[in-house]
Amino acid sequence: MNEYEVQQWRTARGLGDLGELTAHWLTGDLASRPGYPPGEGPYVETHELIGTLAACNRGGFVTNASQPGFPESAGPDGVVWVQRAAVTGFAEEEVLERIRAAVAGTELVLLTPTATDRNPDGIVVTTRNGKQHTTFGTWLSRRAVADSFDVCKSAAIDALCSADQPTLVDPVWGRNTVLWPFLDDLFGTTT
């Protein structure tokens, strides 16, 4: 991460600042984000989701990880992968309540682990050859947050650590037609 980018992230004081900076990283206005290799933008698999994710971040849901749903398929190495559409991050209580109200009556799974109920199992969102590979929805400790956002000052770390940690998952493997339109409706899209 170059010095300009370090300074940008060091100015963040709360979730609003972190969300705006994450949106700038998603859209290519910043080349680096804490927790990712320097100069590396969003993973290719999420490129079609950038507008949705940027809107989430600007709307108070600071995303930390996301993935599209992928139907079961073999990669070039013969390994069979399948993914659920999922996103996880940080939100203040009022944003979490908006998410919770909007999720009611849908198929989507909302996990909200806390420091006292850490949801150690989370939910499996990726399998590799039929075995668990990636899990979302487990609680991130202060140490994990500080390690991931290492260039940020303590005010930003405090904001993340005092925030809720919602995870949204489409329970249907390989589907992309429910979670992302849901988030578009909830937060609006950015082009």
MARROLO-134371 format. One record per residue (C-alpha): residue in one letter; x, y, z. Coordinates in nm, 4 decimals, m for minus. Example, Ala and Ser with C-alpha at 12.3 -4.5 7.8 and 13.67 -1.06 7.14 Angstrom:
! MARROLO-134371
(a (1.2300 m0.4500 0.7800))
(s (1.3670 m0.1060 0.7140))
END
This chain:
! MARROLO-134371
(m (0.0000 0.0000 0.0000))
(n (0.1502 0.3326 m0.0974))
(e (0.1797 0.6247 0.1447))
(y (m0.1194 0.8110 m0.0036))
(e (m0.3433 0.5086 0.0506))
(v (m0.2116 0.4506 0.4030))
(q (m0.2978 0.8128 0.4854))
(q (m0.6469 0.7739 0.3375))
(w (m0.7200 0.4721 0.5554))
(r (m0.5621 0.6384 0.8606))
(t (m0.8133 0.9254 0.8334))
(a (m1.1076 0.6884 0.8894))
(r (m1.2792 0.7478 1.2220))
(g (m1.5968 0.5424 1.1934))
(l (m1.8023 0.3086 0.9791))
(g (m1.9103 0.5901 0.7471))
(d (m1.5490 0.6706 0.6609))
(l (m1.4554 0.3032 0.6284))
(g (m1.7548 0.2348 0.4064))
(e (m1.6703 0.5244 0.1761))
(l (m1.3065 0.4162 0.1505))
(t (m1.4095 0.0562 0.0827))
(a (m1.6438 0.1793 m0.1919))
(h (m1.3522 0.3754 m0.3441))
(w (m1.1395 0.0593 m0.3370))
(l (m1.4174 m0.1470 m0.4946))
(t (m1.4625 0.1035 m0.7777))
(g (m1.0882 0.1372 m0.8409))
(d (m1.0381 0.4869 m0.6987))
(l (m0.8037 0.3364 m0.4375))
(a (m0.5689 0.0550 m0.5354))
(s (m0.5376 m0.0987 m0.1881))
(r (m0.7533 m0.1946 0.1066))
(p (m0.6403 m0.3176 0.4467))
(g (m0.6577 m0.6939 0.4680))
(y (m0.5832 m0.7464 0.0982))
(p (m0.2484 m0.7647 m0.0807))
(p (m0.1197 m0.4145 m0.1695))
(g (m0.2334 m0.2934 m0.5096))
(e (m0.4827 m0.5765 m0.5505))
(g (m0.8402 m0.4826 m0.6237))
(p (m1.1485 m0.6948 m0.5709))
(y (m1.1243 m1.0552 m0.6824))
(v (m1.2379 m1.1190 m1.0389))
(e (m1.5352 m1.3251 m0.9208))
(t (m1.6860 m1.0161 m0.7558))
(h (m1.6440 m0.7708 m1.0447))
(e (m2.0118 m0.7979 m1.1425))
(l (m2.1070 m0.7192 m0.7821))
(i (m1.9030 m0.3994 m0.7446))
(g (m2.1981 m0.1610 m0.7843))
(t (m2.4005 m0.3505 m0.5273))
(l (m2.1111 m0.3796 m0.2816))
(a (m2.0174 m0.0109 m0.3182))
(a (m2.3786 0.0869 m0.2435))
(c (m2.3806 m0.1389 0.0647))
(n (m2.0640 0.0270 0.1927))
(r (m2.1956 0.3775 0.1288))
(g (m2.5206 0.2766 0.2982))
(g (m2.3572 0.1743 0.6252))
(f (m2.2932 m0.1969 0.5682))
(v (m1.9124 m0.2075 0.5536))
(t (m1.8413 m0.5282 0.3651))
(n (m1.5447 m0.7377 0.4655))
(a (m1.5899 m1.0398 0.2382))
(s (m1.8306 m1.1452 m0.0335))
(q (m1.8697 m1.4019 m0.3053))
(p (m2.1165 m1.4750 m0.5821))
(g (m2.2981 m1.8041 m0.6022))
(f (m2.1398 m2.0522 m0.8424))
(p (m2.3075 m2.3719 m0.9547))
(e (m2.1184 m2.6952 m0.9091))
(s (m1.8440 m2.7167 m1.1685))
(a (m1.4986 m2.8615 m1.2111))
(g (m1.2041 m2.6275 m1.2407))
(p (m0.9104 m2.6814 m1.4758))
(d (m0.7463 m2.8959 m1.2079))
(g (m1.0518 m3.1244 m1.1872))
(v (m1.1527 m3.0003 m0.8417))
(v (m1.5299 m2.9539 m0.8091))
(w (m1.6364 m2.6240 m0.6504))
(v (m1.9761 m2.4834 m0.5556))
(q (m2.0547 m2.1535 m0.3809))
(r (m2.3465 m1.9801 m0.2145))
(a (m2.3923 m1.6066 m0.2717))
(a (m2.2838 m1.4421 0.0531))
(v (m2.1625 m1.1177 0.2065))
(t (m2.0361 m1.0341 0.5533))
(g (m1.9263 m0.7147 0.7213))
(f (m1.9963 m0.4546 0.9877))
(a (m2.2991 m0.2348 1.0565))
(e (m2.4312 m0.0072 1.3259))
(e (m2.7504 m0.1182 1.4983))
(e (m2.9883 0.0935 1.2882))
(v (m2.8472 m0.0503 0.9638))
(l (m2.8660 m0.4031 1.1048))
(e (m3.2306 m0.3422 1.1961))
(r (m3.3022 m0.2284 0.8374))
(i (m3.1368 m0.5453 0.7096))
(r (m3.3229 m0.7624 0.9610))
(a (m3.6609 m0.6082 0.8708))
(a (m3.5956 m0.6497 0.4981))
(v (m3.4827 m1.0131 0.5386))
(a (m3.8012 m1.1092 0.7252))
(g (m4.0157 m1.3242 0.4994))
(t (m3.7364 m1.4017 0.2515))
(e (m3.5317 m1.7184 0.2083))
(l (m3.2096 m1.5361 0.2937))
(v (m3.0140 m1.6399 0.6014))
(l (m2.9007 m1.3592 0.8335))
(l (m2.6348 m1.4412 1.0920))
(t (m2.5419 m1.1854 1.3581))
(p (m2.2710 m1.3308 1.5807))
(t (m2.1717 m1.1380 1.8929))
(a (m1.8848 m1.1465 2.1393))
(t (m2.0970 m1.3571 2.3761))
(d (m2.2594 m1.5753 2.1068))
(r (m1.9790 m1.6113 1.8562))
(n (m2.1562 m1.8565 1.6249))
(p (m1.8409 m2.0679 1.5964))
(d (m1.9847 m2.2796 1.3170))
(g (m2.1005 m2.0006 1.0864))
(i (m2.2418 m2.1235 0.7567))
(v (m2.0510 m2.3031 0.4839))
(v (m2.0549 m2.0945 0.1657))
(t (m1.8005 m2.2840 m0.0474))
(t (m1.7281 m2.6519 m0.0874))
(r (m1.4375 m2.8123 m0.2681))
(n (m1.4888 m3.1721 m0.3797))
(g (m1.7878 m3.1860 m0.1462))
(k (m1.5910 m3.0778 0.1598))
(q (m1.6249 m2.7538 0.3545))
(h (m1.3826 m2.4937 0.2209))
(t (m1.5087 m2.1465 0.3201))
(t (m1.7333 m2.0396 0.6082))
(f (m1.8945 m1.6987 0.6683))
(g (m2.0747 m1.5697 0.9741))
(t (m1.8356 m1.6366 1.2586))
(w (m1.7587 m1.3573 1.5018))
(l (m1.4356 m1.1632 1.4436))
(s (m1.2408 m1.0812 1.7584))
(r (m1.0806 m0.7433 1.8211))
(r (m0.7431 m0.8970 1.7349))
(a (m0.8736 m1.0298 1.4008))
(v (m1.0272 m0.6910 1.3167))
(a (m0.7106 m0.5022 1.4166))
(d (m0.4949 m0.7410 1.2129))
(s (m0.7153 m0.7009 0.9062))
(f (m0.7386 m0.3205 0.9328))
(d (m0.3825 m0.2763 1.0574))
(v (m0.3164 0.0624 0.8941))
(c (m0.6256 0.2214 1.0501))
(k (m0.6145 0.4231 1.3699))
(s (m0.7752 0.3061 1.6921))
(a (m1.0967 0.5085 1.6374))
(a (m1.1720 0.3077 1.3232))
(i (m1.0822 m0.0210 1.4935))
(d (m1.3068 0.0742 1.7876))
(a (m1.5944 0.1506 1.5482))
(l (m1.5556 m0.1862 1.3769))
(c (m1.5282 m0.3736 1.7065))
(s (m1.8377 m0.2076 1.8525))
(a (m2.0408 m0.2693 1.5351))
(d (m2.2643 m0.5640 1.4635))
(q (m2.1199 m0.8240 1.2239))
(p (m2.4055 m0.9258 0.9923))
(t (m2.3684 m1.2003 0.7334))
(l (m2.6239 m1.2569 0.4581))
(v (m2.6303 m1.5864 0.2690))
(d (m2.8519 m1.7248 m0.0037))
(p (m2.9168 m2.0824 0.1161))
(v (m2.9465 m2.2117 m0.2413))
(w (m2.6106 m2.3218 m0.3797))
(g (m2.5047 m2.1512 m0.7030))
(r (m2.7842 m1.8930 m0.7150))
(n (m2.7188 m1.5208 m0.7774))
(t (m3.0714 m1.3983 m0.8396))
(v (m3.1858 m1.3363 m0.4816))
(l (m2.9157 m1.1881 m0.2552))
(w (m2.7753 m0.9259 m0.4925))
(p (m3.1139 m0.7857 m0.6079))
(f (m3.2183 m0.7820 m0.2399))
(l (m2.9144 m0.5683 m0.1537))
(d (m2.9744 m0.3462 m0.4589))
(d (m3.3277 m0.2794 m0.3342))
(l (m3.2120 m0.2189 0.0225))
(f (m2.9120 0.0042 m0.0477))
(g (m2.9529 0.1167 m0.4108))
(t (m2.6826 0.0547 m0.6695))
(t (m2.3811 0.2567 m0.7738))
(t (m2.2586 0.2412 m1.1303))
END
